[in-house]
C-alpha cells in the first residue's frame, strides 16, 4: 500500500514532463532551419561479405555518397552539416552504409572488421545525429583502442534519433522503427564473421531499440547502460538467448527518471518501465563508475574498461569498497 502514493507521484512527474516537452519542443523547433536536403544514396543491400575487398568496395561507395550529401548541404547553406560530412568522408573512414536524408543514417566501422574476433555494435541514444556525429565517433575510437587487436567497433546511427527533450524520447515509436534494421545488421555480422563474438552496447534511448531487437538476435550479449528503461518488464520479456548486462554511472541524471509506463488516451504509452539495474529486471549488473550520462566511453573510465571486458567475453571489474 505504501508504494501507491509513490507510484502516483512518479506518474504525475512523468506526465508533467510530457506536457512540458509537448509545449516546448514545437516552439523551439519552429526556430530551427528546415531539414537539410540530401541525395538518395547508392543502394547497397545488407552485409553479405565481410572480406577485405568487399568491405573496401562498400566503404568507397559510402564515401562517395557522403561527399555528394556534403555538396548538397554546402549549397543549402548549412555549414555545420557540410563540415560534419567532410570529416566523415575523410580518407580512411569506413562506412558500411550512409543516407543523408531525413536527418541522416550511417553505419561506421572502426578497426579491421574482416579479421575481428570481437565486435561491439554501439547503439546511441537521443540527441545524436549527423551534426553531432563526432561524439559517437570519439566513443567508438576509445572503445576500439580499449579492445585492442582483433576488436572492431560498429557505430550504428541507423535511425532518426529523437531530440533529448521531446515527446519522441519518451515513447517507443522511434525504437520500433529502428529495431528491424539493427537486427539485420547483427545477423549480417554474425553470418559473415563466423566465430566472432558480437555484442550490442546500448546507451540511453538506444537500450529501448536493443530491447525491441532482442528477440531472436544472434548477438552474444546485450549491454544496457545509462538506460531510462527498455519497455520490457524484465530480462525474460526480452525473449533473447543473449547474455544481458546493465550498468549506470553514479553521476548519471538518468537515474532520477521515473521508471513507469503510462498509457495516455489517443497518444501513446509514455515511459519505459523497470529500471534495468533493478534486481527485479534480472540483468547482470556491472560497475559503471561515477561519470555522467555522456561519459561511459571516456578513456580511462571504469565504465569503458568494463564495457570492453564484456565485449571480450571477460568478467567486468567489481566495484572497490575500500
C-alpha positions, 0 to 999 in steps of 0.5 A: 500500500505504501508504494501507491502514493509513490507510484502516483507521484512518479506518474504525475512527474512523468506526465508533467514532463510530457506536457512540458516537452509537448509545449516546448519542443514545437516552439523551439523547433519552429526556430530551427532551419528546415531539414537539410536536403540530401541525395538518395544514396547508392543502394547497397543491400545488407552485409553479405561479405565481410572480406577485405575487398568487399568491405573496401568496395562498400566503404568507397561507395559510402564515401562517395555518397557522403561527399555528394550529401556534403555538396548538397548541404554546402549549397543549402547553406548549412555549414555545420552539416557540410563540415560534419560530412567532410570529416566523415568522408575523410580518407580512411573512414569506413562506412558500411552504409550512409543516407543523408536524408531525413536527418541522416543514417550511417553505419561506421566501422572502426578497426579491421572488421574482416579479421575481428574476433570481437565486435561491439555494435554501439547503439546511441541514444537521443540527441545524436545525429549527423551534426553531432556525429563526432561524439559517437565517433570519439566513443567508438575510437576509445572503445576500439583502442580499449579492445585492442587487436582483433576488436572492431567497433560498429557505430550504428546511427541507423535511425532518426534519433529523437531530440533529448527533450521531446515527446519522441524520447519518451515513447517507443515509436522511434525504437520500433522503427529502428529495431528491424534494421539493427537486427539485420545488421547483427545477423549480417555480422554474425553470418559473415564473421563466423566465430566472432563474438558480437555484442550490442552496447546500448546507451540511453534511448538506444537500450529501448531499440536493443530491447525491441531487437532482442528477440531472436538476435544472434548477438552474444550479449546485450549491454544496457547502460545509462538506460531510462528503461527498455519497455520490457518488464524484465530480462525474460520479456526480452525473449533473447538467448543473449547474455544481458548486462546493465550498468549506470554511472553514479553521476548519471541524471538518468537515474532520477527518471521515473521508471513507469509506463503510462498509457495516455488516451489517443497518444501513446504509452509514455515511459519505459518501465523497470529500471534495468539495474533493478534486481527485479529486471534480472540483468547482470549488473556491472560497475559503471563508475561515477561519470555522467550520462555522456561519459561511459566511453571516456578513456580511462573510465571504469565504465569503458574498461568494463564495457570492453571486458564484456565485449571480450567475453571477460568478467567486468571489474567489481566495484572497490569498497575500500 
